[in-house]
Amino acid sequence: MIPIKDNILNERFPFVTVALITANLVVYVLAIGHGGSLISGPDAREALRYGAIPRAFTHAGQGGAIPTWETAFTSMFINASILQIAVNMLFLWIFGNTLEDAIGPVKFLVFYILAGLATLGLAIVLAPHSHRPTIGAAGAIAAVLGGYVVLYPRARVLTLVLIILFFTVIELPTFVMLGIWFAVQALFAAFGLTNPIGGGAVVAYVAQLGSFALGALTIWLLATRRRQVQPPHPVY
């Protein structure tokens, strides 16, 4: 199943969402250019250089090549593999553009960055002595999903379903897509696709759950332009 778009009509072009997706793609290309491959993603050296290492935040003088505080931001823009970035950016596009329209571009950018920082903060609390870098956009996107599902619990997502040589397009409830997202993230964690170095997958996954909850709890403080949900209709 490949999600395509939701059924909510937006009034504004999602400049921030497009900028975030572009930034993630550019960083991915630059990272693999210094070490790694297009499919497997950045190598361990790049992950350690730009990832956020919990121990560096809890132990002074444990930082790497760049200042520790900078890695809190660089880490959320470096993804571990082509599969991970493809899934992350697809879900960011589908749900991010609608959420951006609902709360405004500036608030959306602040919401996204703070969600990424909160995900890292939870990872540090869970594993303060870990030497494994935390990387990826999944934490911030989890908060976007949390905010979206609170504002639009009855929304539906147009989804392409492929079964061998047969394909069709159907509308699935948001909660189904939410389940798919977390199932995919769990598979990424299980197969070690969230970190080039390996390990720390459980901590990262729990941190994403926390970010989702944070997004769901705080979105009402920001939402000002909720759109009407289009009624479900058959797709021919």
C-alpha positions as CSV (number, residue, x, y, z in Angstrom):
1,M,0.0,0.0,0.0
2,I,1.3,3.4,-1.0
3,P,-0.5,6.5,0.5
4,I,-1.0,9.3,-2.0
5,K,-2.9,12.2,-0.4
6,D,-5.5,12.9,2.2
7,N,-9.0,14.1,1.5
8,I,-8.7,17.6,3.0
9,L,-8.5,20.6,0.7
10,N,-5.9,23.2,1.7
11,E,-5.9,26.9,0.9
12,R,-2.1,27.6,1.1
13,F,0.9,26.1,-0.6
14,P,2.9,24.1,2.1
15,F,6.2,26.0,1.7
16,V,7.6,24.8,5.0
17,T,6.7,21.2,4.4
18,V,8.4,21.3,1.0
19,A,11.4,23.1,2.5
20,L,11.7,20.4,5.2
21,I,11.5,17.6,2.6
22,T,14.0,19.3,0.4
23,A,16.4,19.8,3.4
24,N,16.2,16.1,4.3
25,L,16.9,15.0,0.7
26,V,19.8,17.4,0.3
27,V,21.4,16.3,3.6
28,Y,21.0,12.7,2.6
29,V,22.7,13.2,-0.7
30,L,25.5,15.2,0.9
31,A,26.0,12.6,3.7
32,I,26.3,9.7,1.3
33,G,28.6,11.8,-0.8
34,H,31.1,11.8,2.1
35,G,30.6,8.2,3.0
36,G,28.0,5.6,2.3
37,S,25.7,4.6,-0.6
38,L,22.4,5.7,-2.1
39,I,20.6,2.5,-1.0
40,S,22.2,1.8,2.4
41,G,22.6,5.5,3.4
42,P,25.3,7.3,5.2
43,D,28.1,5.3,6.8
44,A,28.9,5.0,10.5
45,R,31.4,7.9,10.4
46,E,28.7,10.3,9.0
47,A,26.2,9.1,11.6
48,L,28.6,9.7,14.4
49,R,29.6,13.1,13.0
50,Y,26.1,14.5,12.6
51,G,24.0,12.3,14.8
52,A,23.1,13.3,18.4
53,I,24.9,11.0,20.9
54,P,23.1,10.9,24.3
55,R,26.4,10.5,26.2
56,A,27.7,13.7,24.7
57,F,24.8,15.6,26.2
58,T,25.1,14.1,29.6
59,H,28.9,14.1,29.9
60,A,30.8,17.3,29.3
61,G,33.7,16.9,26.9
62,Q,32.3,13.8,25.2
63,G,31.3,15.6,22.0
64,G,32.6,14.8,18.5
65,A,33.7,16.7,15.4
66,I,31.0,19.4,15.7
67,P,29.6,21.1,18.8
68,T,27.2,18.9,20.7
69,W,24.3,21.4,20.6
70,E,24.5,21.5,16.8
71,T,23.9,17.8,16.6
72,A,20.6,18.2,18.2
73,F,19.5,19.9,15.0
74,T,21.6,18.1,12.4
75,S,20.5,14.7,13.7
76,M,16.9,15.2,12.7
77,F,17.8,15.8,9.1
78,I,20.1,12.8,8.4
79,N,18.2,9.6,7.6
80,A,19.7,6.1,7.8
81,S,18.7,4.6,4.4
82,I,16.9,5.3,1.2
83,L,13.9,3.2,2.4
84,Q,13.7,5.2,5.7
85,I,13.9,8.6,4.0
86,A,11.4,7.6,1.4
87,V,8.8,6.5,4.0
88,N,9.5,9.5,6.2
89,M,9.2,12.1,3.4
90,L,6.1,10.5,2.0
91,F,4.3,10.7,5.3
92,L,5.6,14.2,6.0
93,W,4.2,15.3,2.7
94,I,0.8,13.7,3.1
95,F,0.2,14.8,6.7
96,G,2.5,17.8,7.0
97,N,1.0,20.0,4.4
98,T,-2.5,19.8,5.9
99,L,-1.1,20.4,9.4
100,E,0.9,23.4,8.2
101,D,-2.3,24.8,6.6
102,A,-4.1,24.3,9.9
103,I,-1.6,26.0,12.2
104,G,0.3,28.3,9.8
105,P,3.8,27.9,8.4
106,V,5.8,29.6,11.2
107,K,4.0,27.6,13.9
108,F,4.4,24.5,11.9
109,L,8.2,24.9,11.6
110,V,8.5,25.6,15.3
111,F,6.3,22.6,16.1
112,Y,8.4,20.4,13.9
113,I,11.7,21.5,15.3
114,L,10.6,21.3,18.9
115,A,9.2,17.8,18.3
116,G,12.5,16.7,17.0
117,L,14.3,18.1,20.0
118,A,11.7,16.5,22.3
119,T,12.3,13.2,20.7
120,L,16.0,13.5,21.3
121,G,15.4,14.6,24.9
122,L,13.4,11.5,25.6
123,A,16.0,9.3,24.0
124,I,18.7,10.9,26.2
125,V,16.5,10.3,29.3
126,L,16.0,6.7,28.3
127,A,19.6,6.0,27.5
128,P,21.8,8.8,29.0
129,H,25.1,6.8,28.6
130,S,24.5,5.6,25.1
131,H,27.3,6.1,22.5
132,R,25.0,5.3,19.6
133,P,23.9,8.4,17.6
134,T,20.2,9.3,17.3
135,I,19.4,10.2,13.8
136,G,16.3,10.6,11.5
137,A,13.2,12.6,10.9
138,A,10.8,10.0,12.3
139,G,10.5,11.6,15.7
140,A,9.4,15.0,14.4
141,I,7.1,13.3,11.9
142,A,5.5,11.2,14.7
143,A,4.5,14.5,16.3
144,V,3.0,15.7,13.0
145,L,0.9,12.5,12.9
146,G,-0.1,13.0,16.5
147,G,-1.3,16.5,15.8
148,Y,-3.0,15.5,12.6
149,V,-5.0,12.6,14.1
150,V,-6.3,14.9,16.8
151,L,-7.4,17.6,14.5
152,Y,-8.7,15.3,11.7
153,P,-9.7,12.0,13.3
154,R,-12.2,11.3,10.5
155,A,-10.0,12.2,7.6
156,R,-9.2,9.5,5.0
157,V,-6.1,8.9,2.9
158,L,-6.2,8.0,-0.8
159,T,-4.0,4.9,-1.0
160,L,-2.7,2.9,-3.9
161,V,-3.0,-0.9,-3.3
162,L,-0.8,-3.2,-5.4
163,I,-1.5,-7.0,-5.5
164,I,0.8,-8.6,-8.0
165,L,-0.5,-7.4,-11.4
166,F,-3.7,-5.9,-10.0
167,F,-3.9,-2.4,-8.5
168,T,-6.7,-0.1,-7.2
169,V,-7.0,3.1,-5.3
170,I,-9.0,3.2,-2.0
171,E,-9.6,5.7,0.8
172,L,-8.3,4.5,4.2
173,P,-9.1,6.0,7.6
174,T,-6.3,8.1,9.2
175,F,-6.0,5.6,12.0
176,V,-5.2,2.8,9.6
177,M,-2.4,4.9,8.1
178,L,-1.2,5.7,11.6
179,G,-1.0,1.9,12.3
180,I,0.9,1.4,9.1
181,W,3.4,4.1,10.0
182,F,4.2,2.7,13.4
183,A,4.3,-0.9,12.0
184,V,6.8,0.2,9.4
185,Q,8.9,2.0,12.0
186,A,8.9,-1.1,14.2
187,L,10.1,-3.1,11.2
188,F,12.9,-0.6,10.5
189,A,13.9,-1.0,14.2
190,A,13.8,-4.8,14.1
191,F,15.9,-5.0,10.9
192,G,18.4,-2.3,12.0
193,L,17.4,0.2,9.4
194,T,17.3,3.2,11.8
195,N,21.0,3.6,12.5
196,P,24.1,2.7,10.3
197,I,25.9,1.7,13.5
198,G,23.1,-0.6,14.8
199,G,21.5,-0.8,18.2
200,G,19.4,1.8,20.1
201,A,16.4,0.9,18.0
202,V,14.0,0.3,21.0
203,V,15.0,3.6,22.5
204,A,14.4,5.4,19.2
205,Y,11.0,3.8,18.8
206,V,9.8,4.6,22.3
207,A,11.0,8.2,21.8
208,Q,8.9,8.3,18.6
209,L,5.8,7.2,20.6
210,G,6.5,10.0,23.1
211,S,6.8,12.5,20.3
212,F,3.5,11.3,18.9
213,A,1.8,11.8,22.3
214,L,3.4,15.3,22.6
215,G,2.1,16.3,19.2
216,A,-1.4,15.1,20.1
217,L,-1.4,16.9,23.4
218,T,-0.1,20.3,22.1
219,I,-1.7,20.7,18.7
220,W,-4.8,22.5,20.2
221,L,-2.6,25.3,21.3
222,L,-1.6,26.1,17.8
223,A,-4.5,25.2,15.4
224,T,-6.3,28.1,14.0
225,R,-7.4,27.1,10.5
226,R,-9.0,23.7,10.6
227,R,-10.4,22.5,7.2
228,Q,-13.5,20.5,6.6
229,V,-13.1,16.8,6.0
230,Q,-14.5,15.7,2.7
231,P,-17.1,12.9,3.0
232,P,-15.8,9.5,1.8
233,H,-16.7,8.6,-1.7
234,P,-16.1,5.6,-3.9
235,V,-13.1,5.7,-6.2
236,Y,-13.6,4.2,-9.7
